[in-house]
């Protein structure tokens, strides 16, 4: 889940919706796995340009520390992620979101054949960035490849080059459908989201409808009146069963969320080493 808009309490976003991310960590309805208990993380922006991150290897539904701090964090931009490991160890450094400088990054999916590709992908990371990698996941390495290819200047282009590199190296290893990803990344001012897979059948990703439209559709909901006009959500699966609230991001596309507006474009990996 990603939220951007007027500052709100993290706890209200994480715990109050009927299908909250905490509920999804135990009983996901649309996810690849029903239970996501291999840790969690939240990242948020407050004072200064760099985000703060809180992570744990405990299940999100069973950690009182998360409930305590979420009740005290008020932020205009929050990332939250619950993890089901695809093979890498259950450890704090492997929990999302990942942070570097002013950037946050989180990823659902996997890189097929990652153990065979990991060495070549690691060698493509900028040597100045490589020491900052803390964990062992394909998700974090994909983040540092995007940083290497210019995430700070051109997020869509950087992610396209990172994915193109993965697919090119995978072909050399005989791996035909290596990338499965929904990604969210932010510099604290804007959010970019991506939905792509090499097979063309990507996991779900939704963005929320304009709040003013939802208030007209559902005037009975006080929770909508408490959200500012620029409030926007990105979720792997809907937080509420609310008619007209959610729009699925199209296959092979990316979107920029800035000042309460969406700009959606096609996503095409850029091949070439």
C-alpha positions as CSV (number, residue, x, y, z in Angstrom):
1,X,0.0,0.0,0.0
2,X,1.1,3.5,-0.8
3,X,-0.7,6.7,0.4
4,X,0.0,10.3,-0.5
5,X,-2.0,13.4,0.3
6,X,-2.7,15.5,3.4
7,X,-0.9,14.2,6.5
8,X,-2.8,11.4,8.3
9,X,-2.1,8.9,11.0
10,X,-0.4,5.8,9.7
11,X,-2.5,3.7,12.1
12,X,-5.7,4.9,10.4
13,X,-4.4,3.7,7.0
14,X,-2.9,0.4,8.3
15,X,-5.5,-0.9,10.7
16,X,-8.9,0.7,10.1
17,X,-10.0,-0.4,6.6
18,X,-12.0,-3.6,6.6
19,X,-9.5,-5.1,4.2
20,X,-6.5,-3.3,5.7
21,X,-3.0,-4.3,4.8
22,X,-2.7,-5.9,8.2
23,X,-5.8,-8.0,7.5
24,X,-4.3,-8.8,4.1
25,X,-1.1,-10.1,5.7
26,X,-3.2,-12.8,7.3
27,X,-5.9,-13.3,4.7
28,X,-5.0,-11.9,1.3
29,X,-7.8,-12.3,-1.2
30,X,-6.0,-11.5,-4.5
31,X,-2.3,-12.1,-3.6
32,X,-0.1,-14.9,-4.9
33,X,0.0,-16.2,-1.3
34,X,-2.9,-16.1,1.2
35,X,-0.6,-15.5,4.2
36,X,2.2,-12.9,4.2
37,X,3.9,-13.5,7.5
38,X,7.6,-13.2,6.7
39,X,8.0,-9.7,8.0
40,X,6.7,-6.2,7.1
41,X,7.9,-2.7,6.8
42,X,6.7,0.9,6.6
43,X,8.4,3.9,5.2
44,X,7.3,7.5,5.6
45,X,8.4,11.1,5.0
46,X,8.4,13.6,7.8
47,X,11.0,16.2,8.7
48,X,13.7,16.6,6.0
49,X,14.0,15.0,2.6
50,X,15.0,11.5,3.6
51,X,12.4,8.9,4.6
52,X,12.3,6.9,7.8
53,X,11.8,3.1,7.8
54,X,10.6,0.7,10.4
55,X,10.9,-3.0,9.7
56,X,10.4,-6.3,11.5
57,X,10.5,-10.0,10.8
58,X,7.4,-10.6,12.9
59,X,4.1,-11.1,11.2
60,X,2.4,-7.7,10.8
61,X,-0.8,-8.9,12.5
62,X,1.0,-9.9,15.7
63,X,3.4,-7.0,16.4
64,X,2.3,-4.5,19.1
65,X,5.2,-2.3,18.3
66,X,3.7,-1.5,14.9
67,X,0.4,-0.6,16.4
68,X,2.1,1.7,18.9
69,X,4.2,3.6,16.5
70,X,1.6,3.8,13.8
71,X,-0.7,5.6,16.2
72,X,2.0,8.4,16.6
73,X,3.2,8.8,13.0
74,X,1.4,11.5,10.9
75,X,2.7,11.7,7.4
76,X,1.7,12.9,3.9
77,X,3.4,9.9,2.2
78,X,3.4,6.4,3.5
79,X,4.6,3.1,2.0
80,X,3.7,-0.2,3.7
81,X,4.5,-3.8,2.7
82,X,3.9,-7.3,4.1
83,X,6.2,-10.0,2.9
84,X,6.0,-13.6,1.8
85,X,9.5,-14.8,1.0
86,X,10.2,-16.2,-2.5
87,X,13.3,-18.0,-1.2
88,X,15.6,-15.4,0.4
89,X,16.0,-15.5,4.2
90,X,13.5,-14.0,6.6
91,X,15.6,-11.2,8.0
92,X,15.0,-7.5,8.6
93,X,17.3,-6.4,5.7
94,X,15.1,-8.3,3.3
95,X,11.9,-6.6,4.3
96,X,10.4,-3.8,2.2
97,X,10.4,-0.9,1.7
98,X,14.0,-0.3,0.8
99,X,15.5,3.2,1.2
100,X,18.4,5.0,-0.3
101,X,18.9,8.8,0.0
102,X,15.5,10.4,-0.5
103,X,14.1,7.3,-2.3
104,X,11.7,4.5,-1.1
105,X,11.1,1.4,-3.1
106,X,8.9,-1.7,-2.7
107,X,8.1,-4.6,-5.0
108,X,5.6,-7.5,-5.2
109,X,6.7,-10.4,-7.4
110,X,10.0,-12.1,-8.2
111,X,12.9,-12.5,-10.6
112,X,12.8,-16.1,-11.9
113,X,16.1,-17.8,-11.9
114,X,17.5,-15.1,-9.5
115,X,20.3,-17.3,-8.1
116,X,21.7,-17.8,-11.7
117,X,21.3,-14.2,-12.6
118,X,22.4,-12.6,-9.3
119,X,26.1,-12.4,-10.0
120,X,25.8,-10.7,-13.4
121,X,23.1,-8.3,-12.1
122,X,25.2,-7.4,-9.1
123,X,28.1,-6.5,-11.3
124,X,25.9,-4.1,-13.2
125,X,25.2,-2.0,-10.1
126,X,27.2,1.2,-9.8
127,X,30.3,0.4,-7.6
128,X,29.6,3.5,-5.5
129,X,26.1,2.1,-4.7
130,X,26.9,-1.5,-4.3
131,X,28.1,-1.2,-0.6
132,X,24.7,0.2,0.3
133,X,22.9,-3.1,-0.5
134,X,22.0,-4.7,2.9
135,X,20.0,-7.7,2.0
136,X,19.9,-10.6,-0.4
137,X,16.6,-10.2,-2.3
138,X,15.9,-9.7,-6.0
139,X,13.7,-6.8,-5.0
140,X,16.5,-4.8,-3.4
141,X,18.9,-5.5,-6.3
142,X,16.3,-4.3,-8.8
143,X,16.1,-1.1,-6.8
144,X,19.8,-0.6,-7.0
145,X,19.9,-1.3,-10.7
146,X,17.2,1.4,-11.1
147,X,19.3,3.8,-9.0
148,X,22.3,2.9,-11.2
149,X,20.4,3.7,-14.4
150,X,19.2,7.1,-13.2
151,X,16.2,6.7,-11.0
152,X,16.7,10.1,-9.5
153,X,16.4,11.8,-13.0
154,X,14.1,9.6,-14.9
155,X,12.3,6.9,-12.9
156,X,10.3,5.3,-15.8
157,X,13.4,5.2,-17.9
158,X,15.6,3.8,-15.1
159,X,13.1,1.0,-14.3
160,X,12.7,0.2,-18.0
161,X,16.5,-0.2,-18.3
162,X,16.7,-2.3,-15.1
163,X,14.0,-4.6,-16.3
164,X,15.5,-4.8,-19.8
165,X,18.8,-5.8,-18.3
166,X,17.2,-8.6,-16.3
167,X,15.3,-9.9,-19.3
168,X,18.4,-9.8,-21.5
169,X,20.6,-11.7,-19.0
170,X,17.8,-14.2,-18.4
171,X,17.6,-15.0,-22.1
172,X,21.3,-15.8,-22.1
173,X,20.5,-18.3,-19.3
174,X,17.5,-19.8,-21.1
175,X,15.0,-18.2,-18.7
176,X,12.1,-17.0,-20.8
177,X,9.8,-15.2,-18.3
178,X,12.0,-13.8,-15.6
179,X,10.2,-10.6,-14.4
180,X,7.0,-10.5,-12.3
181,X,6.6,-7.1,-10.7
182,X,4.4,-4.4,-9.3
183,X,6.6,-1.6,-8.0
184,X,6.1,1.6,-6.1
185,X,8.9,4.2,-5.7
186,X,9.0,7.7,-4.3
187,X,11.3,10.7,-3.8
188,X,9.0,12.1,-1.1
189,X,7.2,14.4,-3.5
190,X,5.8,12.1,-6.2
191,X,5.0,8.4,-6.5
192,X,5.7,6.2,-9.5
193,X,4.0,2.9,-9.8
194,X,4.7,0.0,-12.3
195,X,2.9,-3.1,-13.4
196,X,4.7,-5.5,-15.7
197,X,5.6,-9.1,-16.2
198,X,7.5,-10.9,-18.9
199,X,4.6,-13.3,-19.4
200,X,2.0,-10.5,-19.6
201,X,0.0,-11.7,-16.7
202,X,1.0,-9.5,-13.8
203,X,-0.2,-9.5,-10.2
204,X,-2.9,-7.0,-9.4
205,X,-2.4,-3.3,-8.7
206,X,-5.1,-0.7,-8.1
207,X,-5.2,3.1,-7.7
208,X,-7.9,5.0,-6.0
209,X,-10.6,7.2,-7.6
210,X,-10.6,11.0,-7.0
211,X,-11.9,11.6,-3.5
212,X,-14.4,14.3,-4.5
213,X,-16.0,11.8,-6.9
214,X,-16.2,9.2,-4.1
215,X,-17.8,11.6,-1.7
216,X,-20.5,12.2,-4.3
217,X,-21.0,8.4,-4.7
218,X,-20.9,7.7,-1.0
219,X,-22.0,10.7,1.0
220,X,-22.8,8.4,4.0
221,X,-19.1,7.6,4.6
222,X,-17.5,9.9,7.2
223,X,-14.1,8.4,6.5
224,X,-14.0,10.0,3.1
225,X,-14.8,13.4,4.5
226,X,-11.7,13.1,6.7
227,X,-9.4,12.7,3.8
228,X,-8.0,15.7,1.9
229,X,-8.9,16.4,-1.7
230,X,-5.4,15.2,-2.9
231,X,-5.6,11.8,-1.1
232,X,-4.6,8.9,-3.3
233,X,-4.0,5.2,-2.6
234,X,-2.1,2.5,-4.5
235,X,-2.8,-1.0,-3.3
236,X,-2.2,-4.6,-4.4
237,X,-5.8,-5.4,-3.4
238,X,-8.7,-3.0,-2.4
239,X,-8.9,-1.9,1.2
240,X,-12.7,-1.4,1.1
241,X,-15.5,-3.0,-0.9
242,X,-16.6,0.3,-2.2
243,X,-18.3,0.8,-5.6
244,X,-16.3,3.1,-7.9
245,X,-13.3,3.4,-5.5
246,X,-10.7,1.4,-7.3
247,X,-9.2,1.3,-10.8
248,X,-6.8,-1.4,-11.9
249,X,-3.6,-0.2,-13.4
250,X,-3.4,-1.7,-17.0
251,X,-0.9,-4.4,-17.9
252,X,2.5,-3.2,-18.9
253,X,2.0,0.4,-17.7
254,X,3.4,2.9,-15.2
255,X,1.8,5.9,-13.5
256,X,3.0,9.1,-11.9
257,X,1.0,10.4,-8.9
258,X,1.7,14.0,-8.2
259,X,-0.5,16.7,-6.5
260,X,-3.5,14.4,-6.5
261,X,-3.3,13.7,-10.2
262,X,-2.5,10.5,-12.2
263,X,-0.5,10.3,-15.5
264,X,-0.6,6.8,-16.9
265,X,1.7,5.6,-19.7
266,X,2.8,2.3,-21.4
267,X,5.8,0.5,-19.9
268,X,8.3,-1.0,-22.3
269,X,11.6,-2.5,-21.0
270,X,14.7,-1.1,-22.7
271,X,17.0,-3.9,-23.8
272,X,20.8,-3.6,-24.1
273,X,23.8,-4.2,-21.9
